[in-house]
Amino acid sequence: MSKEAVDKQPGHQQKHWQQEHRQAGYTKHFKLIDSNILHVSIEARQNITLEWMDVDLFETVLDQTGLINKPFHCIWDFTHISEISYHYKKDITKLLYNRNPQFRLIVFYNMQPTARVIVESFAAVVPENIRVIMTDTYREGYDAILDYEKGELPEPPAETSDEVMKRNFLAYLARMSWFDMFDEHINVPSFDDKYYSFFKAIEAMQADLREKEKEKAMELEQLKHDYEQKITESVIKLNAQIELNKKQAREHEKEMAELKSRIANQDMELTRVSTAIAEKTTALRNLLDQIYALDIDQDQKRQMTDSCLSLIETETIEKRLNIELTESDSVFLSKLQKKHPNLNQRELRISLLVKLNYDTREIARSVGISTRGMESIRYRMHKKLGLGKHQSIKTYLSDLAATF
């Protein structure tokens, strides 16, 4: 029967009683016929494989029709159904044996040969209170439900021995495939029975599946063990890294405290030196004024005034150096001393002056040596710093300062 013909049957249908399976190429429709018959059909352009059971939609329909916990019948149009997916089969078993809807008669019509054996397997494993039949048309199925309601649906004819064997065979396969039942006892017929090899094959398959399940369980256990071991190792490494980070943080805090203490002491020394330089510069300027006032030989006076001016310039450079000594300069000196402990105090001072862009003449005057003597010191420092022939002390110190 076509979908249009079914739609003409008594009953009602709500728009949201449908589920589109776009990838599989079909839409499933539910319709309530009379008061306790659910009609299920597939809208498709070609033969399809049933993909999912759509359990949520099914339960919504039962809820909105008032059929939850009430007996009802189901009539299925299999016109476009050629196959049923494994997921769908598993969903059917979960629905029947976990949620236990109150099916009474389930009718399948318009069966295709490829789907018939699946429906027969389903009929072989449904609970005893559910009856499953197959008809050629919708009208035959609908009339069978009416007869069932009146108690007039005839019992199926007694099965022949071949039919019993077929039903048992399908039931064993369905329970292994759909229910994962691998321990059920297989009633294998006698050796001379024509079905002996079929049931013996099922028994062998059942044993193989049991072994596969054991192997799977062992693999999962091994994976679990390996995963837990990796987690344990990761936690150990993480905790060790946390402790190392804490230790480094404490060392950094200690180093910062030491640097702050040194900076504070240097600030005090800077204040003292700056005051002393200011007093010395004032005294030199007073002395220079007195020399200017002396009535002595001009050449001698020039020598005396030049000496005073040179001393004043030296004090001015010294004062500027002390004023420019910042926290970063102190950090630089501390790091330089750790990296090159073979440098003496004068060489550390010269290194700072080089970094601060003082020229050779100013540095020589600041440390109280000649320009030539300064060149000798720079030559020795070049070796102590481990620099190559064409490497510059100033470039090396600037790069070192930039890394802090």
Sequence and secondary structure as in RCSB ss.txt:
>XXXX:A:sequence
MSKEAVDKQPGHQQKHWQQEHRQAGYTKHFKLIDSNILHVSIEARQNITLEWMDVDLFETVLDQTGLINKPFHCI
WDFTHISEISYHYKKDITKLLYNRNPQFRLIVFYNMQPTARVIVESFAAVVPENIRVIMTDTYREGYDAILDYEK
GELPEPPAETSDEVMKRNFLAYLARMSWFDMFDEHINVPSFDDKYYSFFKAIEAMQADLREKEKEKAMELEQLKH
DYEQKITESVIKLNAQIELNKKQAREHEKEMAELKSRIANQDMELTRVSTAIAEKTTALRNLLDQIYALDIDQDQ
KRQMTDSCLSLIETETIEKRLNIELTESDSVFLSKLQKKHPNLNQRELRISLLVKLNYDTREIARSVGISTRGME
SIRYRMHKKLGLGKHQSIKTYLSDLAATF
>XXXX:A:secstr
  HHHHHTSSSB  TTSEEEETTTTEEEEEEEETTTEEEEEEEESS EEE    HHHHHHHHHHHT TTS EEEE
EE TTEEEE HHHHHHHHHIIIII   EEEEEEES  HHHHHHHHHHHHHS TT EEEEESSHHHHHHHHHHHHH
T         HHHHHHHHHHHHHHHHHHH           TTSTTHHHHHHHHHHHHHHHHHHHHHHHHHHHHHH
HHHHHHHHHHHHHHHHHHHHHHHHHHHHHHHHHHHHHHHHHHHHHHHHHHHHHHHHHHHHHHHHHHHH  S HHH
HHHHHHHHHHHHHHHHHHHHHHHH  HHHHHHHHHHHHH TT  HHHHHHHHHHHTT  HHHHHHHHT  HHHHH
HHHHHHHHHTT  TT  HHHHHHHHHHT 
